[in-house]
Amino acid sequence: MDLLVSSLWMVLQPENFMWLLLGTFIGITFAVIPGINGVTCCVLFIPFTYYLGIIPSLLMLTGMYQGSNCGGSITAVLLNIPGDPAAICTTFDGHPMALKGQAGKAIGSAFFASSLGGLIGGIALITIGPPVAHFALKMGEPEIFMFIFFGLTTVSTVAGKEILTGFISLFFGLLISTIGLSPMSGAERFVFGSDYLMSGVDFVVALLGLFALTVVFERLNTDISAHSSSSFKKTHIELPSWPEIKENLKLNIPRSSIIGTIIGAIPAVGATVASVLAYGVAKQFSKHPEKFGTGIIEGVMAPEASNNASGAGAMMTMLTLGIPGSATTAIILGAFLIAGVQPGPQIFVTHPEVVKACFGSMLWVNLMILVMGLLLTRLFVKAMSIPLWALDPLIVVLSYLGVFSIRNNTADIMVMTVFGVIGYVMRRFDIAIGPLILAMVLGPIAEKSFVMSMRLSDSGLLIFLHSPVCVILLVLSLAALFIPLIQHHMAKRKKASC
């Protein structure tokens, strides 16, 4: 309790509180700009850490990290464009709620769940951080591969109306992830003599094309002069009702937060996988799984609680072991090294003030998210009253500027346009885009873990049955695959009998 109180009080100091507030504001704001996610946001501000001390730098970057995690839900709900990869699952139910005239409630639910999930994760960071981090460190390549296998299987069965189309999208994404040099042998794969493809397809480039441009391309076949986003004009931001909060507090939010904290503590897995797993588990254990994807609060709260809790999990691994749990914490680790502070077990003795700043910021930032997010969202909702003939060109311009700013490469612009066309075709044939995006992110990690597992194994694929963790994940993966099939078959038989 002394550590908790001193951590909270330390962040409340005017200067420290200002840096955390500024970072949260920047994180939420940047998350709604196409092409700029939490990683990009932190990278843009990392030069400032050369001039700031370690405490202000840590507070500002933590605010950006957590702010961008939940800020992406704004565009996910209003435009069906995730401002951050972790908000992909938020689009599944958030945008349908907006189309039903519940945009304000969807955003309010997202920020409420993000805030509470982050608080639960922050408490876990303080109480069980070191044990969880040590457990994650002991995990081998087979366990990491099975975690990814479970995540990909889950998202393929929950994203879309048909499981088959989900797996088509998944395998297409895995194929794209193999483009470039093999991470294990260095061999060229599907580069066709192009120097640009040697490094593979950039994830952010594909994300902008598949989500931002696809939305615009879809509207080219409609009379946009007769349509506008004015349906959001009268939206008033509102928190969920007390019965809805009470229902989700029973199991959905705590369960999703725990999933996010644990997954976030595993190096290289991150918030996207955590939100996918939370969404899949919420659907599997829901009393009405058939309503997921149609616009329900459960489907918004589960991924949002999980992705913010995963931030605390990633900070666990980085702070206690010096191993970044995500791409953003890798940037925060760089800020530590710039200031001459080496994260790890000794940091609790050598730099206790840094530990206190980390603990306090992970609690205060989530309270800021709830208040600041709801206030800022009013401005974004008003911006949605812009006619589509004006909004769509703005989306295109921001997307192209965002993608060009990443590497100053015009080839990225062409590739993004190609992915915009691919996304348009997929939407036309009702093929889910989510599995493709996640396969592109997790494919290289899964390949590396699988190859390393095979090299360590004397029994082939049986290595994935040697560990209790692997067996549990395999059972969960099979359940995620076959339970929807069984439910669909039973519903079909029941309908036929009627």
N, C-alpha and C positions, 0 to 999 in steps of 0.2 A: 504493500500500500504506500510506503514511503517513496518507492521508486515511481509509482504511478502518479502520486500527487506532485512530486518534484518535476516529473516530465511534463505534466499538464501546465504547471505554473511557469516552467521555463519557456514554453511556446507562447504563453500569454504576455510575455514581455513585449512592449510596443514594437520594437524593431523586428523581433522574430515573427510576431504575429503579422506584421505588414508583408514580410517576404512570403509567408505561407498563403496569405490572402491573395497576393499578386500572382503567385504561381497557380493557384486554383482558378483564378479568373482567366489567366492565359490558357490554361489547359482546356477549360470548357469552351472558350471562344474558338481556339484553334481546331477543336474536334469537329466543329460544324463547317469547317472550310474544306472542300474536296481536295484531297491530295496531301493533307497535313494531319497526321495522327499523333499519338503520344510520343512515339519514337522521334519523328521529325521535329516535333515541338521541342523536346529536350535537347536534341542535337543543335538546333538553332540557337539555343541559349547557353550551351555548354561553354562558349568563350567567356561569358561573364563570370564563370567560376574562377577564372584566373585572378580576378580582382576582388571577388567577395571571399569571405572566410568560409570555412567548411560548414558552419552552422547555417548561415543564410543560404548557401548553395543547396544544402540538403533540404531545407524547408521549401525553397522555391521549386526544386525539381520534384519533390514529393507531391506538392500541390499540383504541378503540371501532370504528373503521372496519374494520380487519382482523378483529377478533374477531367482529363481526356478520356479516361475509362468510362465515365458516365455521360460525358458531354456528347459522345457519339450517338446516344439514344435519341437526341433531338431530331437529327436528320433521318435516323432510322424510322422514327414514327411518322414524321411529317412528309418525307420525300421518298421513303423506302430505300434510302442510301445510307448505309452505316458509316458514320463519321470516323469510326475506329473499327478494325477487324473484329474486336471482341463484341461489337454490337450487331453482328450478322444475325444472330438468333433473335435479337430484339425485333428485327423486321418481320419475323414470322407472324407475330400476333400484334405488335405495336402498330404497324401500318394498317392492318385490317380494322383495328379499333379506330384509327383516325378516319378511315373511309366511312365508318358508321357514325361519325360525329362525336367520337370520344377521344379526340387527340389530346385535349387537356388532361383528361384522366389517365391516359396512357403515359404521358410524360411525367405527370405527378407520381404515378406508380413506379416508373423507372427510377426517378430520383430518390423516392422513399426507400425502395429496395436497395439501391446503390449505397445510400447513406448507412442503412442498417447493416447491410452485408459488410461494408468496409469497417464499421465499428466492431462487428463480431470478429472480423479478421485481425483488427488492431489489438483486440483483447487477447486473441490467440497468439499474436506476435509476442506480447509481453509475458504470457503465462506458459505457453508450451512451445515457443519458438525453437529453442535449441534441440529438444528431442525430435521434433518433426523434421528439422533440417538435417540432423544426423541420420534419420531414417531415409530421407530422400537421397543422401549421399551414398548410402549403402546399396541403393538399387543399381542393378547391373543393366547391361544392354537388353537382355530378354524382357525385363520388366518394363523398360522404357518403350520397347516395341509394342508390347501388349497394351500399354496405356494408349498409344497412338492408334493401334488396331481397334480398340474399344471405341475411341472417339470417332474414328472414321465410320465405323459400323453404325454407331448411334445416329450421327448426323445424316447418314444416307437413308435411314428408316424414318426419321422425323421430319425431314425437309422435303416436302412435296406430297402430292396425293398418292403417287404410285411408288412402291419400293424399287421397281425396275428402273424407272427414270432417275431415281436417286443414285443408283449404282452406276448407271451410264455416265452421269455427271461426275461421280467419284473417279471412275477409271479414266475419264478424259483428263481430269485434273492431275492424276498420277502420271499420265503420259506426258503432260506439259512439264511436270516437275523434273522429268528426266532429261530435258533439253539442256545442253551444255556439257561441261566436263564432268566426268564421274568423280564424286568426292572420294572414292576409294582407290581407283586405279588411274585417274587422270585421262581416261579415254574420251574421245569426242563422241557425242551422241546427238543425232538429229540437228546438227549445226549447219549442214549443207554448205560448208565453206564460208559461212558468215562469221566475221569476227564479233559482231554484236551478240550473236547467240552463244558464243563461247561461255559467257557468264550466266546463261540461262535467262528466263523471262522474269523480270522484276515483278514482285508481288504487288506493289503499290500501283504500278502501271496497269496490271491486269485488273486490280480491284476497281480503279476508276473507270476503266472501260466497261467492265461487266455490270457495274451498278449505276454510275452517273450517266454515261453516254447511252446505255441501254434504255434508261427511262426516257431520255429525249427522243431516241429513235422510235420508241413505241408510240410516241405522241405525234410522229410525223404523218401517220395515217388518220389522224383525227383533226377535226376543225378546232384548232386551239383558240381561234378567235372567239369561239362560243363557250370556251371552258376557261376556268381560272381556278386558282387555289383559294378562292374566296370562301370555300366551305370551312376553312380554318379561321376565317376572320373573326367570328364571334366566339371563338374558343376561349374559355376561361380555365386557367390552370387550376387543377383541384387534386387534392390528395384522395386516395381511395377511402371509401366509407369505413367506419369502425368495424362492421361485420366482415368486410373484405380483408381489412388488416388483421383482424383476429383469426380469420380462417387461414391466412397465409403464414401467420406467426406460429401456428401450431406445428407445422412441419416444413412447408415449402421454403421459406426464407432461411431458417436455421440449417436445413439440410443443404441447400444450395450454397450457403456461406461456408459450410464445412468442406464441401466439395471444392469450392474455389480456393480455400486456404491450403488444402492438401495438394491440389494440382499445381497451384502457384509455386509451392515450395520445391517442386521437381524441376531441375534445370532444363531449359529449352522447351518446355511444354507451353506454359503461358496461359493468359486470360482467355484466348479464343477457345482452346480446348476445354477449359473450365466451364465456360458459358455453354458450350455444346453439350457437355456431360450433364450439367445441371438441367438444361432444357429437356434432354432425353429422359433423365430420371424422373423429372417432374411429370412428364407425359405418361411414363410407364406406371407411376403410382397414383395418377390422378383418378378421381371418381368418374370423370368424363373425358377420357383421352381423345375422343373423337372431335372435341371442340377446339383442340390445339390447332393453331394455324388459321382459325376463323376470327380471332380477336378476343382473347380473354386475358384477364389480369395475371393469372398464374403464369402464362407464357411470357409475360413481360418481366415479372418480378424474379423468376428463377434465374435467367441469364444475367440480369443486372446485378442481383445480389452476389452471384458467383464471380463475375468479372472484377468487381471492386474488392471482394475478399481475396482474390488471387493476387492482387497487388501486395497485400500484407504477407501472403505466403512467399512471394518472390523476394520481398525484403528480408524475410527470415533467413533464407539461404544466403543471400548476399551479405547480410550483416554478421551472422554468426559463423559462416564458413568461408566467406570471401568468394563465393561462386554465384554469379548472377542468375537469378531464376527466370529472367525474361530479357528481351532486347532492351527495354527501357531501364531496367536495373543494371544492365551492363554499362549504360551511359552514366547512371548515377555512381557506379563503381569507379568509372573514369574520373568523376568529380572528386571522389575520395582520394584517388591516387595523385591527382593534380595538387591537392592540399597536403599531400604527404601523410595521409592516414590510410593504413592497411586494414581493411575489414577482416574479421576472423575472430576466433575465441578470445584473443588477447585484447581486443578493442574494448571489452567490458572493464578492463583494468587500466589500459593506457589512455583511453579517451572516453571516460564515462559520460562526459557532456554530450558527445555525439550520439551515444546510445539513448540518452534521455530525449534529445531532439528528435530522433527517429521514432521513438515510442510515442511521444506527445503529438508529433505531427500526424501520425497515422490515425490518431483519435480525433483531433480537432479538424482535420481536413474534411472528414466525412460529415461533420456537422455543418461546415461551410458549404459543402456540396448541396445539402438539402435546402439551405436558405438561399444561397447565391444562385443555384441552378434554377429554382422556381422563379426568382425575380428576373433573371436574364432571359428565361424562356418566353416571357411575355413579349419581349422585343422580337424574338425569332418567330413567334406565332403571328405577330402583326406583319412581319415581312412576308408571310405566306399568302397575304392578300394580293401580292403582285400577280398580275395576269400571267398565264403560262407563256404567252408569246414574248414576254419580257423576262420571265424567270428562267426559261430553258436556255436562251443564249447566255445568261449569266452563269448557269451551271456549266455550260460548255467552256466558257472562257476561264472560269476558275479551275476547272479540271485540267485544261491544257497548260495554264500557268503553273498549277501545282505540280504536274508531272514533269514539266520542263525544268522546274527549279530543283528537282531531285539530283539530276546528273548533268543538266545543261546539254542534253542529247536530243536532237530532233528525231532520232529513230524511235525514242520512247513515245513520241506523239503518234507516229504511225502504228506502232504496236498497240497502243491504247485504243486507237480507232478500230483496229482489227478485232480486238476483244469486245468493243462495243457492238460490232456486227454479230459476233458469236453469241453474245448475251441476248441480242434481239431475236436471233433464230431459236435459241433455247427457250425463251419466253413464249415464242409463237407455238412451239411444240410442247409447252407445259413441262419443261425439264427444269428441275430445281438448280439454281446457280450456287447455292451455299456449299454443297459437297465439293464442287469443282474448286472453289476458292480455298477451302480447308485442305483439300488434297494437295494443292500447290504449296501450301505452307508446310504441311507435315510430311509430305512425300520424301524430301531429302533426309529428314531426321529419321523417318521410318526405314529408309534404305540403309542408312549408315548403321542403325541399331540392328537390323536384320543381318547384314553382312558380318558385323562384328560378332553377333551371336553364333552364326554358323562357323566362324573361325574358332570360336571358343568351344564348340560342341564336338563331342565324339559320337553323338547319337542322333545327329541331324535335327529334325524338327522337334524331337522329343525334349530338347532343351527348354522349350516353352511350357513343359509340364513339370519341370524339376522344382520350380518355386511355387509356394502357396499363393503368392501375389499373382503370378502368371495364371494359375489355375482359376482363381477367383475372377480375374479379368476376362479369361476365355469364356467362362460360364456366363458372365454378364453380357459379353459380346453376342453369344449365341441366343441369349434371352432377348436382347435388343433386336436381333434379326428375325427370330421365329415367333415371338409373341404377337407382333403386329400381323403376321401372316395368319396365325391361328385366329386372332380376333376378327380379321377380315373374312376368313372362311366361315366362322360361326355366325357373323352378321349376315353373310350371304345365304346361309342355310335357314336362318331365322326369317329372313325376308321372303325366301322361297316358300317356306311353310305357311306364311301368312297369305 
